[in-house]
Amino acid sequence: MRRVSRRLASAFLAGAVLAACQSAPPAEKQPTVFFPLPPAAPRVQFLAWASGSAEVVAELSALERFTLGGSEEPEQNINKPYGLAVRDGVVYVCDTKNFNIARLDFKSGRYSVLGDRGPGRLRKPINIVVDPLGYKFVADPLRAQVVVFGPDDSFAAAFDLPPPCHPVDVAYHENELFVLDNDDTCQIVVLDRSTGEVLRTFGAPGQAPGQFHVPNSICVDPAGNLYVSDTLNYRIQKLTRTGEPIWVRGNPGYRLGQFGRPRGIRAGPDGVIYLVEGAMQLVQMFNGEGEVLMRFGGPGNVPGGMVLPATLAIDTTSLPYFEQYVHEDFRVDYLLFVANQYGSHLINVYAFGSFPEGYKLDETEIAKLPAVDPGMGIGPVSAPEGEPPDLEGADAPGEEKAADGRPEDDQG
C-alpha cells in the first residue's frame, strides 16, 4: 500500500519535478569498472552494490513525506552475508549473524526478511538456491536440515538428512536436490526435490578423486555435472550425478588455477564455472574442462573490489532492474552477484557479457581498482594486504574458528 501511495504522490508532483529536471545540468559521467582491462577484451562490468534497505527502498522527499504522512521506515542492514540466490529482481541473502534470509526486492523497492519465526525459523542459514517454481532451499547446519520456503516465501517443509550431518550448500537438477555435507562424513546427499526422500549418498573424507576435506560448496552445470569446492584440499572437482570423478583441478598457491581458500562455486548458463577465492578475494572463471579463463574482483573495499567474499549467484532474469548501470555499448549475457562478508559493499552486482567485435573502449571511461594488476588474465595473483593465507589449512584472514576446529566461515 505504501508503494502504491508513493506512486500516486509521484504523479501528483510530476509537473513541477519535470521542469526542474529538464533545466538541471547533466550529471558528470562516472568511470566504469571492467575486467579484464584493455588491451584485453572486457567481459565483466561492475554495476552496483547493496548492504541493506538503504540501497533498495527509494528515499521519500520532504514533499512526499508531507503528502503521505509519517516518516521513513527504519534502515535495515545485512549483518554478515554468506550464500545468496536471485530471481526476477529479488536477491535472497543468507545472513549468518541475523539468522534469517534478507530479501532485497529491487523490482518493488522493498526490503524484508524471512525465516525469522515459526517452524521455518533458521538457526544459521549458509546457502540458498531458488528453483524454477520459486521454491527456496536453505542449507542450515545448526538445524541439520534443508529448510524449504514456497514461492510466496512462507515455510513449506524441512528435509532431514542422515546423521551426523552439517549441510553447507545445496544444488538441484531436475527433481534431484544435492546437499553438500562437510561433517566428518564429507558426503553428498541426494534428495527428492519434492518430498525430501533420501535417494542416495556418495563421497568420503580423503584426498583421492571423489573424496573431500572440508568441502565448501556445490553446483550443477547445465549438462547436469556436479562441481565441488574442496576447500582444504585446495582444489575443485567435477563429478557425475552419481559421484564418479571426471576431473580434479588445483593446488595451493597464488596463481590462477591455484587456491588459498576456494569457497562458493556456481555454473553459468553458458557452462562457465565461477569459483570464489576467499584468500585472494576474487573470483576465478573456468571452462567445463577446468581450464582457467580469467578472473574479476580483487582485494579492496572499493567499487568492484571484494572483502572476504563467500559465494556468488548467477541470474538471467533480473537485468531490467540493473540495466541503468550497464555501459551503453556493453551486451549483457547474465548477472553475477557476489557476497562479501566484510566491508561496506556486502552484495556486489556484476554483468557478464561483451562489447561488439572491434569495439574500442575509451580508457578514460575506465576506473582502475587499486591493488589489482591490470592484466586480470592468466598470470601471477597478488596476495591480499596483510597476512597471506596459511596454505597448510589455517583459517584465512578474518575467519573465525568454530568449536570443532572447522573455520566458521567455511561452514557458515
C-alpha positions in Angstrom: 0.0 0.0 0.0 2.8 2.4 0.8 4.4 1.7 -2.6 1.1 2.5 -4.4 0.6 5.7 -2.4 4.1 6.8 -3.3 3.4 6.3 -7.0 0.3 8.4 -6.7 2.3 11.1 -4.9 5.0 11.0 -7.6 2.3 11.5 -10.3 1.0 14.5 -8.3 4.5 16.0 -8.3 5.4 15.2 -11.9 4.7 18.6 -13.4 6.9 20.5 -11.0 9.7 17.9 -10.9 9.8 17.6 -14.7 10.6 21.2 -15.3 13.3 21.2 -12.7 14.9 18.0 -14.2 14.9 19.5 -17.7 16.7 22.6 -16.6 19.3 20.8 -14.5 22.8 20.3 -16.0 23.6 16.7 -17.0 25.4 14.6 -14.3 29.1 14.0 -14.9 29.7 10.6 -16.4 31.4 8.3 -13.9 34.2 5.9 -14.8 33.1 2.2 -15.0 34.9 -0.8 -13.7 35.7 -3.6 -16.2 37.6 -6.9 -16.0 39.9 -7.5 -17.7 41.3 -4.1 -18.6 42.3 -3.2 -22.2 44.0 -4.3 -24.4 42.2 -7.5 -23.4 38.5 -7.5 -24.3 36.4 -6.6 -21.2 34.0 -9.4 -20.2 32.7 -8.4 -16.8 31.4 -5.0 -15.7 30.8 -4.0 -12.0 27.4 -2.4 -11.8 26.2 -1.7 -8.3 26.3 -2.8 -4.6 23.9 -3.1 -1.7 24.2 -3.8 2.0 20.7 -3.2 3.3 17.4 -1.4 2.8 19.1 2.0 2.0 20.1 0.7 -1.4 16.8 -0.9 -2.2 14.0 1.3 -0.8 13.7 4.7 -2.5 14.0 7.6 -0.2 11.0 9.8 0.3 11.3 13.5 -0.5 10.2 16.1 2.0 7.1 16.8 0.0 6.3 13.1 -0.3 6.6 12.7 3.4 4.3 15.7 3.9 1.8 14.4 1.3 1.8 10.8 2.6 2.3 11.5 6.2 4.6 9.6 8.6 8.3 9.2 8.1 10.8 6.8 6.5 10.9 3.2 7.7 14.0 2.4 9.9 17.0 1.4 7.9 17.7 -2.3 8.0 21.1 -3.8 7.2 22.6 -7.2 6.4 24.9 -8.3 9.2 27.1 -11.0 7.8 26.1 -12.5 4.4 27.1 -15.8 3.0 25.0 -17.6 0.4 22.6 -15.8 -2.0 20.2 -16.6 -4.8 18.5 -14.3 -7.2 15.2 -14.5 -9.2 13.3 -11.7 -11.1 14.8 -8.8 -9.3 14.7 -10.3 -5.8 18.0 -11.1 -4.1 17.8 -13.6 -1.2 20.8 -13.3 1.1 21.7 -15.8 3.9 22.5 -13.6 6.9 24.5 -15.8 9.3 24.5 -13.3 12.1 20.9 -12.1 11.9 19.8 -15.8 11.5 17.5 -15.0 8.6 17.2 -14.5 4.9 17.3 -10.9 3.8 15.0 -10.2 0.9 16.2 -7.3 -1.3 13.4 -6.7 -3.8 14.7 -4.4 -6.5 11.6 -4.9 -8.5 9.2 -3.4 -6.0 11.7 -1.4 -3.9 11.1 -3.3 -0.7 13.3 -4.9 1.9 12.1 -7.7 4.2 13.3 -10.9 5.9 12.1 -14.5 6.0 13.0 -17.5 8.2 12.9 -15.4 11.4 9.9 -17.1 13.1 7.7 -20.1 13.4 8.6 -23.6 12.1 10.7 -22.1 9.4 12.9 -20.2 11.9 16.5 -20.5 10.8 19.4 -21.1 13.2 22.3 -20.4 10.8 21.4 -20.2 7.1 24.5 -20.8 5.0 23.5 -21.2 1.4 20.3 -20.9 -0.7 19.1 -21.9 -4.1 15.8 -21.0 -5.8 14.2 -23.5 -8.3 12.2 -22.6 -11.4 9.0 -22.8 -9.5 10.1 -20.3 -6.9 10.8 -22.7 -4.0 13.8 -21.7 -1.9 16.1 -24.4 -0.4 18.2 -23.3 2.5 21.2 -25.2 4.0 21.1 -24.7 7.8 23.9 -26.7 9.5 22.6 -25.9 13.1 19.2 -27.3 12.2 21.0 -30.1 10.3 18.3 -29.7 7.7 17.4 -28.2 4.3 14.6 -25.7 5.1 12.2 -25.1 2.2 10.2 -21.9 1.6 7.5 -21.7 -1.0 7.0 -19.3 -3.9 5.2 -16.9 -1.5 8.2 -17.1 0.9 6.2 -19.0 3.5 7.6 -22.0 5.3 6.9 -25.2 3.3 9.0 -28.1 4.7 12.2 -29.1 6.4 14.1 -32.0 4.9 16.0 -34.2 7.3 19.5 -35.6 6.4 21.2 -38.8 7.6 23.1 -38.1 10.8 25.6 -36.9 11.6 25.2 -34.0 9.1 26.4 -30.5 8.6 24.8 -29.2 5.4 26.6 -26.2 3.9 25.3 -26.0 0.4 22.6 -27.2 -1.9 22.1 -27.5 -5.7 19.4 -29.1 -7.9 19.0 -30.8 -11.2 15.6 -31.8 -12.5 13.9 -33.4 -9.5 17.0 -34.1 -7.5 18.5 -32.0 -4.7 22.2 -32.3 -4.0 23.2 -31.4 -0.4 26.8 -31.0 0.5 27.7 -32.2 4.0 31.1 -31.2 5.3 30.9 -33.1 8.6 33.4 -35.9 9.1 31.5 -38.0 6.6 32.2 -35.4 3.8 29.4 -36.8 1.7 26.9 -35.6 -0.8 23.3 -36.5 0.0 20.8 -36.6 -2.9 17.2 -35.9 -2.0 14.0 -36.0 -4.0 13.3 -32.3 -4.6 9.6 -32.6 -3.9 9.5 -34.9 -0.9 12.9 -34.7 0.7 13.3 -38.5 0.5 17.0 -39.6 0.5 17.7 -41.2 -2.9 21.5 -41.9 -2.5 24.7 -40.7 -0.9 28.3 -40.7 -2.1 31.7 -39.2 -1.2 34.0 -39.7 1.7 36.8 -37.9 3.6 40.2 -38.1 1.9 42.4 -36.7 -0.9 41.6 -39.1 -3.7 39.3 -38.1 -6.6 35.7 -38.2 -5.3 36.9 -37.6 -1.7 36.8 -34.3 0.2 38.4 -32.4 3.0 36.0 -29.8 4.5 34.2 -29.1 1.2 32.6 -25.7 1.0 30.2 -25.5 -2.0 28.5 -27.5 -4.7 26.8 -26.6 -8.0 25.3 -28.3 -11.1 26.1 -27.1 -14.7 23.5 -27.1 -17.5 24.5 -30.6 -18.6 23.9 -32.0 -15.1 27.5 -32.4 -13.9 28.4 -31.6 -10.3 31.2 -29.3 -9.2 32.6 -29.2 -5.6 34.8 -26.6 -4.0 37.1 -28.9 -2.0 38.4 -26.3 0.3 41.1 -27.8 2.5 42.3 -30.0 -0.4 42.8 -26.7 -2.3 41.1 -27.8 -5.4 37.8 -28.2 -7.3 36.3 -31.4 -8.6 33.9 -32.3 -11.4 31.7 -35.3 -10.8 28.8 -37.2 -12.4 25.5 -37.1 -10.6 26.2 -40.5 -9.2 29.6 -39.4 -7.7 32.0 -40.7 -10.3 35.0 -38.3 -10.6 35.5 -36.6 -14.0 38.5 -34.4 -13.2 40.3 -32.7 -10.3 42.0 -29.3 -10.7 44.0 -27.1 -8.4 46.7 -27.0 -5.7 47.8 -24.5 -3.0 49.1 -21.2 -4.4 48.5 -17.7 -5.6 48.2 -18.0 -9.4 45.1 -18.6 -11.4 44.2 -22.2 -11.2 45.7 -22.4 -7.7 43.8 -21.8 -4.4 44.3 -20.4 -0.9 40.7 -20.7 0.2 38.3 -21.9 -2.5 34.7 -21.2 -1.4 31.5 -20.7 -3.3 31.2 -22.4 -6.8 28.5 -21.8 -9.4 27.9 -22.6 -13.0 26.7 -20.1 -15.6 24.0 -20.9 -18.2 26.9 -21.0 -20.8 28.8 -23.6 -18.7 31.4 -21.2 -17.4 32.3 -22.2 -13.8 32.8 -19.4 -11.2 34.9 -20.1 -8.1 35.1 -17.6 -5.2 38.7 -17.4 -3.9 38.4 -16.2 -0.3 42.1 -15.8 0.4 42.9 -13.7 -2.7 39.5 -12.0 -2.6 38.5 -12.5 -6.2 36.5 -14.8 -8.5 38.2 -17.3 -10.9 36.5 -18.5 -14.0 37.0 -21.9 -15.7 35.5 -23.8 -18.7 34.0 -27.2 -18.3 37.4 -28.8 -18.7 38.8 -26.9 -15.8 40.9 -24.6 -17.9 41.4 -21.1 -16.5 39.6 -18.3 -18.4 40.0 -15.1 -16.4 39.3 -13.6 -13.0 37.5 -10.5 -11.7 37.4 -8.6 -8.4 40.4 -8.2 -6.2 41.0 -7.1 -2.6 39.6 -3.7 -1.5 36.6 -2.0 -0.1 36.1 -0.1 -3.3 33.5 -0.4 -6.2 34.2 -3.7 -7.9 36.5 -4.9 -5.1 35.9 -7.7 -2.6 36.4 -8.1 1.2 36.4 -11.8 2.2 33.9 -12.9 -0.5 32.0 -16.0 0.4 30.0 -17.1 -2.6 28.0 -15.9 -5.6 24.8 -16.3 -7.6 24.2 -16.2 -11.3 20.9 -14.9 -12.8 19.4 -14.2 -16.2 16.1 -12.8 -15.1 17.0 -9.5 -13.3 18.7 -7.4 -15.9 15.8 -4.9 -16.2 16.4 -3.8 -12.6 20.1 -3.1 -13.1 20.5 -2.2 -16.8 20.6 1.5 -15.9 24.2 0.9 -14.6 25.4 -1.0 -17.8 27.7 0.7 -20.2 25.5 1.7 -23.2 27.5 -0.5 -25.6 28.1 -3.5 -23.4 25.9 -6.5 -24.3 25.0 -8.4 -21.1 24.5 -12.2 -21.1 23.7 -12.5 -17.4 24.3 -11.0 -14.0 26.7 -12.1 -11.2 26.0 -11.3 -7.5 28.9 -11.7 -5.0 28.5 -11.8 -1.2 31.3 -10.1 0.8 31.3 -10.9 4.5 33.0 -7.6 5.5 33.3 -4.0 4.2 30.6 -1.5 3.2 29.7 -3.2 -0.1 28.3 -6.6 1.1 26.5 -7.5 -2.1 28.3 -6.7 -5.4 26.5 -6.8 -8.7 28.4 -7.5 -11.9 27.4 -8.2 -15.5 29.0 -10.8 -17.8 28.9 -10.0 -21.5 30.9 -8.4 -24.2 31.3 -5.4 -26.5 30.6 -5.7 -30.2 33.5 -7.1 -32.2 36.1 -4.4 -33.0 34.7 -2.0 -30.4 37.3 0.3 -28.9 36.6 1.2 -25.3 37.7 4.7 -24.3 40.2 4.1 -21.5 39.3 7.4 -19.9 35.9 5.8 -19.0 37.6 3.0 -17.0 38.2 3.1 -13.3 41.2 1.0 -12.2 41.0 -0.8 -8.9 43.8 -0.4 -6.5 45.9 -3.4 -5.7 44.7 -5.3 -8.8 47.2 -5.8 -11.6 45.8 -4.7 -15.0 46.2 -8.0 -16.9 43.5 -9.8 -15.0 44.2 -12.9 -17.1 46.4 -15.9 -16.6 49.4 -15.0 -14.5 50.5 -14.1 -11.0 47.9 -13.1 -8.5 49.0 -10.8 -5.7 48.1 -11.8 -2.2 45.7 -9.5 -0.3 47.1 -7.0 2.1 48.1 -8.3 5.5 48.9 -11.9 6.4 48.8 -14.3 3.5 46.6 -17.3 3.9 48.1 -20.3 5.6 48.2 -22.9 2.8 48.6 -25.7 5.3 45.0 -25.4 6.5 44.8 -22.5 9.0 41.9 -20.0 8.8 42.0 -17.4 6.0 42.3 -13.8 7.2 39.3 -12.6 9.1 37.8 -16.0 9.6 36.8 -17.3 13.0 37.4 -20.7 14.4 34.4 -22.9 15.4 34.5 -25.1 18.5 35.1 -28.2 16.4 38.2 -26.7 14.7 36.5 -26.1 11.3 36.8 -22.5 10.1 33.5 -20.9 11.0 33.1 -19.1 7.7 33.8 -22.2 5.7 30.8 -23.8 7.4 29.0 -20.5 7.9 
